[in-house]
């Protein structure tokens, strides 16, 4: 049995060849010792491209050298990157519009991103000659297979999760030992209207459904409430802290298939060797054929804004990228095609302390259309449920205005009537 070579973080960084593509992990995987060494030794590079998806950490690797020593390319932006995208400096950062179901093809030896090095965060070695990807399986299994060199930061805090999370030690070239804390993802305190939105969403979920979630405060609260719905199973790209409450309180033997965990160490420890939580790669969690075969598949996501035709923008503020399509469209389309399925976009009716309506007459100039109007099914706010599927444009507008904040309804009616006049 081959063993990965234990090296210092500085040596690991030196194994990255300038002028190539290196893949960093996303979500709550955060190889802190590696990132620190990368930042301190950034002068090794003058033409490196770093690629990654959504990070729920602090993007520590962007502290030095961006635009001079390396370029950052991402398929899933985050609010922390907003300032960089506002600068619109192509030497620093660029965005790849891509669904997560496409990622295994895009990041490959024949794809548009051909990874020379993949960096991952794992558990410490196990007796069977493997390490576990723990809380972040998602795209990382494919990264390991496609990269010429694999660097693993092996953390004493990383749980060993069940499912398809294991990586043989002989697939790892260099390893860094670490006891750094894992990234903590906090959904924040509940807002006054969250409970109303949660109740409306739960009213749409039938017994014996299989449910997928986006990430955020409202999805986490819906996840907790799902324990009261009989026979529910979970099949998702990411699940958060309320997974513990769901599994402890759900009736029967609920099953969970999931790609990423985002919470605190109590969640991570709870999932350690927990056979009820099957961690899976993108090839399963975003497999369209498998999703369409599910019964009563319910997809729950959110949006930045929705126009009165039903077009949803879930990734930009005007022209500024703050997120990405992620897996939302994969799940939405599957939910619409499966037997008894439904797609739900759940969001507060306003933002900025009720200063701006999230239901708008038309999307802001330069906004992305994340979900086309013909894919939008239910839209839920604290004011109710709008059902759009199969409705005419006039009927859609009526439905959406009925769940907008009351102080914006009159202006929305006027703007829409002016558009169609």
C-alpha positions as a Python dict, from the first residue, in 0.01 Angstrom:
ca = {
    (1, 'X'): (0, 0, 0),
    (2, 'X'): (154, 330, -112),
    (3, 'X'): (150, 623, 125),
    (4, 'X'): (123, 989, 35),
    (5, 'X'): (446, 1174, 101),
    (6, 'X'): (412, 1396, 411),
    (7, 'X'): (559, 1739, 335),
    (8, 'X'): (551, 2090, 474),
    (9, 'X'): (294, 2331, 328),
    (10, 'X'): (580, 2523, 164),
    (11, 'X'): (705, 2213, -15),
    (12, 'X'): (352, 2134, -130),
    (13, 'X'): (319, 2481, -284),
    (14, 'X'): (653, 2434, -463),
    (15, 'X'): (508, 2129, -642),
    (16, 'X'): (268, 2351, -838),
    (17, 'X'): (407, 2437, -1181),
    (18, 'X'): (366, 2796, -1293),
    (19, 'X'): (156, 2851, -1605),
    (20, 'X'): (-88, 2571, -1523),
    (21, 'X'): (-435, 2534, -1376),
    (22, 'X'): (-462, 2441, -1008),
    (23, 'X'): (-795, 2348, -847),
    (24, 'X'): (-874, 2462, -492),
    (25, 'X'): (-1163, 2308, -296),
    (26, 'X'): (-1488, 2493, -228),
    (27, 'X'): (-1777, 2492, 19),
    (28, 'X'): (-1653, 2435, 376),
    (29, 'X'): (-1333, 2257, 273),
    (30, 'X'): (-1058, 2499, 368),
    (31, 'X'): (-694, 2378, 369),
    (32, 'X'): (-579, 2665, 590),
    (33, 'X'): (-213, 2565, 624),
    (34, 'X'): (-180, 2525, 249),
    (35, 'X'): (-346, 2862, 182),
    (36, 'X'): (-113, 3033, 429),
    (37, 'X'): (194, 2887, 256),
    (38, 'X'): (52, 2971, -89),
    (39, 'X'): (11, 3335, 14),
    (40, 'X'): (357, 3360, 171),
    (41, 'X'): (525, 3200, -132),
    (42, 'X'): (322, 3364, -404),
    (43, 'X'): (640, 3489, -576),
    (44, 'X'): (688, 3134, -708),
    (45, 'X'): (429, 3221, -970),
    (46, 'X'): (380, 3471, -1249),
    (47, 'X'): (119, 3301, -1468),
    (48, 'X'): (-83, 3058, -1255),
    (49, 'X'): (-459, 3008, -1288),
    (50, 'X'): (-644, 2911, -968),
    (51, 'X'): (-990, 2761, -1018),
    (52, 'X'): (-1257, 2690, -759),
    (53, 'X'): (-1629, 2693, -693),
    (54, 'X'): (-1823, 2852, -409),
    (55, 'X'): (-1614, 2885, -94),
    (56, 'X'): (-1789, 2938, 238),
    (57, 'X'): (-1455, 3029, 391),
    (58, 'X'): (-1277, 3364, 374),
    (59, 'X'): (-1094, 3323, 40),
    (60, 'X'): (-761, 3355, 222),
    (61, 'X'): (-571, 3259, -93),
    (62, 'X'): (-674, 3588, -258),
    (63, 'X'): (-484, 3800, -7),
    (64, 'X'): (-170, 3851, -216),
    (65, 'X'): (-59, 3823, -575),
    (66, 'X'): (-398, 3831, -746),
    (67, 'X'): (-361, 3985, -1092),
    (68, 'X'): (18, 3972, -1073),
    (69, 'X'): (117, 3621, -976),
    (70, 'X'): (-204, 3441, -1051),
    (71, 'X'): (-554, 3473, -1194),
    (72, 'X'): (-866, 3342, -1020),
    (73, 'X'): (-1137, 3168, -1222),
    (74, 'X'): (-1464, 3049, -1067),
    (75, 'X'): (-1792, 2888, -1170),
    (76, 'X'): (-1970, 2991, -848),
    (77, 'X'): (-1907, 3342, -721),
    (78, 'X'): (-1970, 3455, -365),
    (79, 'X'): (-2062, 3788, -204),
    (80, 'X'): (-1701, 3817, -79),
    (81, 'X'): (-1592, 3850, -442),
    (82, 'X'): (-1834, 4131, -525),
    (83, 'X'): (-1569, 4403, -505),
    (84, 'X'): (-1339, 4211, -739),
    (85, 'X'): (-1613, 4167, -996),
    (86, 'X'): (-1700, 4537, -964),
    (87, 'X'): (-1340, 4622, -1056),
    (88, 'X'): (-1389, 4423, -1378),
    (89, 'X'): (-1015, 4355, -1403),
    (90, 'X'): (-968, 4053, -1629),
    (91, 'X'): (-618, 3998, -1491),
    (92, 'X'): (-764, 3926, -1147),
    (93, 'X'): (-1088, 3732, -1166),
    (94, 'X'): (-1320, 3580, -1424),
    (95, 'X'): (-1647, 3389, -1411),
    (96, 'X'): (-1749, 3072, -1598),
    (97, 'X'): (-2127, 3032, -1642),
    (98, 'X'): (-2172, 2660, -1580),
    (99, 'X'): (-2415, 2418, -1423),
    (100, 'X'): (-2265, 2184, -1167),
    (101, 'X'): (-2382, 1888, -1373),
    (102, 'X'): (-2137, 2003, -1643),
    (103, 'X'): (-1840, 2038, -1411),
    (104, 'X'): (-1703, 1685, -1445),
    (105, 'X'): (-1671, 1745, -1820),
    (106, 'X'): (-1538, 2101, -1795),
    (107, 'X'): (-1267, 2009, -1542),
    (108, 'X'): (-1093, 1718, -1710),
    (109, 'X'): (-790, 1633, -1921),
    (110, 'X'): (-1005, 1702, -2230),
    (111, 'X'): (-1205, 1991, -2087),
    (112, 'X'): (-1172, 2368, -2091),
    (113, 'X'): (-997, 2347, -1752),
    (114, 'X'): (-721, 2086, -1755),
    (115, 'X'): (-600, 2059, -1394),
    (116, 'X'): (-230, 2005, -1332),
    (117, 'X'): (-285, 2006, -954),
    (118, 'X'): (-588, 1951, -731),
    (119, 'X'): (-580, 2055, -366),
    (120, 'X'): (-822, 1881, -131),
    (121, 'X'): (-893, 1868, 242),
    (122, 'X'): (-941, 1524, 397),
    (123, 'X'): (-952, 1326, 718),
    (124, 'X'): (-642, 1165, 859),
    (125, 'X'): (-551, 823, 709),
    (126, 'X'): (-773, 528, 800),
    (127, 'X'): (-674, 166, 857),
    (128, 'X'): (-796, 64, 512),
    (129, 'X'): (-544, 288, 336),
    (130, 'X'): (-784, 569, 252),
    (131, 'X'): (-874, 918, 365),
    (132, 'X'): (-1224, 1066, 363),
    (133, 'X'): (-1327, 1385, 186),
    (134, 'X'): (-1556, 1426, 486),
    (135, 'X'): (-1784, 1727, 463),
    (136, 'X'): (-1699, 1814, 101),
    (137, 'X'): (-1731, 1536, -156),
    (138, 'X'): (-1915, 1716, -441),
    (139, 'X'): (-1670, 1780, -728),
    (140, 'X'): (-1360, 1665, -543),
    (141, 'X'): (-1369, 1299, -642),
    (142, 'X'): (-1349, 1406, -1006),
    (143, 'X'): (-1073, 1658, -934),
    (144, 'X'): (-863, 1382, -778),
    (145, 'X'): (-913, 1159, -1082),
    (146, 'X'): (-834, 1430, -1337),
    (147, 'X'): (-537, 1611, -1182),
    (148, 'X'): (-182, 1503, -1255),
    (149, 'X'): (-79, 1587, -896),
    (150, 'X'): (-296, 1574, -584),
    (151, 'X'): (-214, 1763, -264),
    (152, 'X'): (-419, 1677, 46),
    (153, 'X'): (-432, 1868, 372),
    (154, 'X'): (-522, 1597, 623),
    (155, 'X'): (-714, 1744, 915),
    (156, 'X'): (-767, 1586, 1254),
    (157, 'X'): (-1103, 1770, 1264),
    (158, 'X'): (-1239, 1626, 940),
    (159, 'X'): (-1502, 1354, 996),
    (160, 'X'): (-1497, 1026, 811),
    (161, 'X'): (-1828, 1026, 628),
    (162, 'X'): (-2015, 736, 473),
    (163, 'X'): (-2098, 695, 107),
    (164, 'X'): (-1856, 770, -175),
    (165, 'X'): (-1620, 990, 25),
    (166, 'X'): (-1303, 780, 34),
    (167, 'X'): (-982, 852, -158),
    (168, 'X'): (-706, 587, -163),
    (169, 'X'): (-378, 714, -22),
    (170, 'X'): (-198, 601, -334),
    (171, 'X'): (-402, 860, -530),
    (172, 'X'): (-246, 1138, -322),
    (173, 'X'): (101, 1264, -409),
    (174, 'X'): (172, 1505, -124),
    (175, 'X'): (7, 1542, 215),
    (176, 'X'): (10, 1817, 477),
    (177, 'X'): (-79, 1740, 837),
    (178, 'X'): (-315, 1985, 1004),
    (179, 'X'): (-530, 2044, 1309),
    (180, 'X'): (-681, 2369, 1179),
    (181, 'X'): (-1053, 2417, 1256),
    (182, 'X'): (-1299, 2343, 977),
    (183, 'X'): (-1499, 2627, 823),
    (184, 'X'): (-1814, 2714, 1015),
    (185, 'X'): (-2120, 2819, 814),
    (186, 'X'): (-2379, 3019, 1008),
    (187, 'X'): (-2719, 3080, 849),
    (188, 'X'): (-2777, 3373, 1085),
    (189, 'X'): (-3066, 3471, 1306),
    (190, 'X'): (-3422, 3419, 1180),
    (191, 'X'): (-3594, 3720, 1025),
    (192, 'X'): (-3948, 3811, 1120),
    (193, 'X'): (-4096, 3681, 794),
    (194, 'X'): (-3896, 3356, 773),
    (195, 'X'): (-4157, 3153, 964),
    (196, 'X'): (-4435, 3257, 722),
    (197, 'X'): (-4224, 3158, 420),
    (198, 'X'): (-4132, 2826, 582),
    (199, 'X'): (-4497, 2746, 654),
    (200, 'X'): (-4603, 2820, 295),
    (201, 'X'): (-4322, 2604, 155),
    (202, 'X'): (-4401, 2315, 388),
    (203, 'X'): (-4764, 2325, 273),
    (204, 'X'): (-4642, 2238, -79),
    (205, 'X'): (-4441, 1931, 23),
    (206, 'X'): (-4637, 1604, 7),
    (207, 'X'): (-4580, 1299, 222),
    (208, 'X'): (-4310, 1061, 99),
    (209, 'X'): (-4137, 1336, -98),
    (210, 'X'): (-3767, 1357, -177),
    (211, 'X'): (-3645, 1711, -116),
    (212, 'X'): (-3349, 1920, -236),
    (213, 'X'): (-3234, 2249, -84),
    (214, 'X'): (-3033, 2548, -181),
    (215, 'X'): (-2818, 2703, 88),
    (216, 'X'): (-2915, 2982, 327),
    (217, 'X'): (-3123, 3079, 627),
    (218, 'X'): (-3467, 2998, 486),
    (219, 'X'): (-3368, 2656, 343),
    (220, 'X'): (-3213, 2564, 678),
    (221, 'X'): (-3536, 2647, 861),
    (222, 'X'): (-3740, 2453, 606),
    (223, 'X'): (-3509, 2156, 662),
    (224, 'X'): (-3589, 2163, 1033),
    (225, 'X'): (-3963, 2182, 962),
    (226, 'X'): (-3948, 1885, 725),
    (227, 'X'): (-3921, 1654, 1023),
    (228, 'X'): (-4297, 1701, 1062),
    (229, 'X'): (-4375, 1576, 709),
    (230, 'X'): (-4417, 1200, 693),
    (231, 'X'): (-4183, 988, 485),
    (232, 'X'): (-3952, 1263, 357),
    (233, 'X'): (-3607, 1177, 222),
    (234, 'X'): (-3330, 1420, 119),
    (235, 'X'): (-3132, 1429, -205),
    (236, 'X'): (-2927, 1746, -229),
    (237, 'X'): (-2602, 1912, -326),
    (238, 'X'): (-2559, 2077, 14),
    (239, 'X'): (-2724, 2048, 355),
    (240, 'X'): (-2679, 2265, 661),
    (241, 'X'): (-2704, 2262, 1039),
    (242, 'X'): (-3071, 2160, 1070),
    (243, 'X'): (-2987, 1820, 922),
    (244, 'X'): (-2931, 1705, 1283),
    (245, 'X'): (-3284, 1812, 1387),
    (246, 'X'): (-3433, 1650, 1078),
    (247, 'X'): (-3267, 1313, 1132),
    (248, 'X'): (-3335, 1310, 1505),
    (249, 'X'): (-3705, 1394, 1464),
    (250, 'X'): (-3815, 1259, 1125),
    (251, 'X'): (-4060, 972, 1124),
    (252, 'X'): (-3932, 635, 1005),
    (253, 'X'): (-3588, 590, 856),
    (254, 'X'): (-3527, 894, 639),
    (255, 'X'): (-3243, 859, 387),
    (256, 'X'): (-3001, 1134, 295),
    (257, 'X'): (-2793, 1162, -23),
    (258, 'X'): (-2581, 1476, -18),
    (259, 'X'): (-2264, 1629, -162),
    (260, 'X'): (-2158, 1895, 91),
    (261, 'X'): (-2214, 1973, 460),
    (262, 'X'): (-2220, 2334, 583),
    (263, 'X'): (-2262, 2401, 955),
    (264, 'X'): (-2054, 2386, 1269),
    (265, 'X'): (-1838, 2114, 1421),
    (266, 'X'): (-2137, 1954, 1595),
    (267, 'X'): (-2289, 1882, 1252),
    (268, 'X'): (-1961, 1748, 1121),
    (269, 'X'): (-1912, 1525, 1425),
    (270, 'X'): (-2273, 1404, 1400),
    (271, 'X'): (-2210, 1288, 1044),
    (272, 'X'): (-1888, 1104, 1136),
    (273, 'X'): (-1944, 738, 1037),
    (274, 'X'): (-2320, 810, 1029),
    (275, 'X'): (-2465, 555, 787),
    (276, 'X'): (-2784, 758, 747),
    (277, 'X'): (-2589, 1026, 560),
    (278, 'X'): (-2460, 908, 222),
    (279, 'X'): (-2206, 1160, 90),
    (280, 'X'): (-2185, 1152, -288),
    (281, 'X'): (-2003, 1316, -581),
    (282, 'X'): (-2160, 1540, -846),
    (283, 'X'): (-2197, 1240, -1074),
    (284, 'X'): (-2472, 1123, -838),
    (285, 'X'): (-2611, 1435, -668),
    (286, 'X'): (-2652, 1617, -1002),
    (287, 'X'): (-2724, 1317, -1224),
    (288, 'X'): (-3024, 1430, -1427),
    (289, 'X'): (-3146, 1080, -1513),
    (290, 'X'): (-3132, 970, -1151),
    (291, 'X'): (-3306, 1286, -1032),
    (292, 'X'): (-3588, 1249, -1286),
    (293, 'X'): (-3647, 891, -1167),
    (294, 'X'): (-3723, 1007, -812),
    (295, 'X'): (-4086, 1014, -699),
    (296, 'X'): (-4230, 1341, -570),
    (297, 'X'): (-3901, 1524, -606),
    (298, 'X'): (-3929, 1876, -461),
    (299, 'X'): (-3663, 2133, -542),
    (300, 'X'): (-3632, 2435, -308),
    (301, 'X'): (-3410, 2725, -412),
    (302, 'X'): (-3412, 3105, -398),
    (303, 'X'): (-3355, 3412, -614),
    (304, 'X'): (-3211, 3762, -610),
    (305, 'X'): (-3515, 3888, -802),
    (306, 'X'): (-3798, 3761, -1023),
    (307, 'X'): (-3968, 3963, -1294),
    (308, 'X'): (-4338, 3959, -1372),
    (309, 'X'): (-4289, 3712, -1658),
    (310, 'X'): (-4140, 3468, -1409),
    (311, 'X'): (-3776, 3500, -1514),
    (312, 'X'): (-3552, 3442, -1213),
    (313, 'X'): (-3213, 3598, -1149),
    (314, 'X'): (-3027, 3409, -879),
    (315, 'X'): (-2671, 3518, -940),
    (316, 'X'): (-2612, 3887, -1019),
    (317, 'X'): (-2674, 4234, -885),
    (318, 'X'): (-2714, 4411, -1218),
    (319, 'X'): (-2398, 4313, -1403),
    (320, 'X'): (-2205, 4221, -1087),
    (321, 'X'): (-2164, 3847, -1030),
    (322, 'X'): (-2241, 3744, -670),
    (323, 'X'): (-2330, 3378, -715),
    (324, 'X'): (-2383, 3129, -998),
    (325, 'X'): (-2637, 2889, -1138),
    (326, 'X'): (-2479, 2608, -935),
    (327, 'X'): (-2704, 2304, -939),
    (328, 'X'): (-3033, 2493, -921),
    (329, 'X'): (-3137, 2448, -1284),
    (330, 'X'): (-3045, 2078, -1274),
    (331, 'X'): (-3278, 2029, -979),
    (332, 'X'): (-3554, 2256, -1107),
    (333, 'X'): (-3577, 2079, -1442),
    (334, 'X'): (-3572, 1736, -1279),
    (335, 'X'): (-3846, 1834, -1034),
    (336, 'X'): (-4069, 1947, -1320),
    (337, 'X'): (-4021, 1622, -1510),
    (338, 'X'): (-4046, 1364, -1234),
    (339, 'X'): (-4369, 1200, -1115),
    (340, 'X'): (-4541, 1428, -862),
    (341, 'X'): (-4251, 1675, -850),
    (342, 'X'): (-4253, 2050, -795),
    (343, 'X'): (-4002, 2335, -800),
    (344, 'X'): (-4018, 2614, -541),
    (345, 'X'): (-3834, 2947, -537),
    (346, 'X'): (-3865, 3081, -182),
    (347, 'X'): (-3755, 3432, -83),
    (348, 'X'): (-3856, 3740, 116),
    (349, 'X'): (-4062, 3987, -84),
    (350, 'X'): (-3818, 4273, -24),
    (351, 'X'): (-3455, 4347, 47),
    (352, 'X'): (-3268, 4633, 210),
    (353, 'X'): (-3514, 4676, 494),
    (354, 'X'): (-3820, 4683, 266),
    (355, 'X'): (-3655, 4943, 42),
    (356, 'X'): (-3656, 4731, -273),
    (357, 'X'): (-3897, 4472, -406),
    (358, 'X'): (-3750, 4137, -509),
    (359, 'X'): (-4046, 4095, -743),
    (360, 'X'): (-3983, 4344, -1022),
    (361, 'X'): (-4149, 4449, -1348),
    (362, 'X'): (-3832, 4359, -1536),
    (363, 'X'): (-3488, 4237, -1435),
    (364, 'X'): (-3221, 4500, -1382),
    (365, 'X'): (-3004, 4587, -1682),
    (366, 'X'): (-2729, 4330, -1725),
    (367, 'X'): (-2886, 4074, -1491),
    (368, 'X'): (-2849, 3705, -1563),
    (369, 'X'): (-3153, 3489, -1628),
    (370, 'X'): (-3066, 3198, -1400),
    (371, 'X'): (-3400, 3019, -1441),
    (372, 'X'): (-3597, 3077, -1763),
    (373, 'X'): (-3961, 3171, -1720),
    (374, 'X'): (-4081, 2836, -1860),
    (375, 'X'): (-3900, 2650, -1579),
    (376, 'X'): (-4041, 2849, -1287),
    (377, 'X'): (-4316, 2665, -1099),
    (378, 'X'): (-4398, 2804, -751),
    (379, 'X'): (-4272, 3133, -606),
    (380, 'X'): (-4316, 3176, -230),
    (381, 'X'): (-4282, 3490, -20),
    (382, 'X'): (-4416, 3580, 323),
    (383, 'X'): (-4735, 3695, 145),
    (384, 'X'): (-4823, 3360, -7),
    (385, 'X'): (-4773, 3120, -295),
    (386, 'X'): (-4766, 3217, -663),
    (387, 'X'): (-4829, 2927, -901),
    (388, 'X'): (-4683, 3005, -1246),
    (389, 'X'): (-4660, 2680, -1435),
    (390, 'X'): (-4892, 2673, -1734),
    (391, 'X'): (-5009, 3030, -1673),
    (392, 'X'): (-5026, 3307, -1934),
    (393, 'X'): (-4809, 3618, -1897),
    (394, 'X'): (-5106, 3815, -1758),
    (395, 'X'): (-5186, 3537, -1511),
    (396, 'X'): (-4820, 3513, -1406),
    (397, 'X'): (-4805, 3883, -1338),
    (398, 'X'): (-5126, 3866, -1130),
    (399, 'X'): (-4991, 3575, -928),
    (400, 'X'): (-4654, 3740, -861),
    (401, 'X'): (-4801, 4079, -772),
    (402, 'X'): (-5026, 3904, -519),
    (403, 'X'): (-4718, 3781, -325),
    (404, 'X'): (-4519, 4104, -359),
    (405, 'X'): (-4493, 4345, -66),
    (406, 'X'): (-4816, 4552, -57),
    (407, 'X'): (-4639, 4884, -88),
    (408, 'X'): (-4498, 4784, -430),
    (409, 'X'): (-4806, 4622, -581),
    (410, 'X'): (-4963, 4933, -734),
    (411, 'X'): (-4640, 5036, -908),
    (412, 'X'): (-4585, 4680, -1034),
    (413, 'X'): (-4933, 4679, -1189),
    (414, 'X'): (-4866, 5013, -1359),
    (415, 'X'): (-4526, 4907, -1492),
    (416, 'X'): (-4656, 4580, -1628),
    (417, 'X'): (-4954, 4740, -1799),
    (418, 'X'): (-4719, 4993, -1958),
    (419, 'X'): (-4497, 4711, -2087),
    (420, 'X'): (-4778, 4520, -2253),
    (421, 'X'): (-4974, 4821, -2378),
}
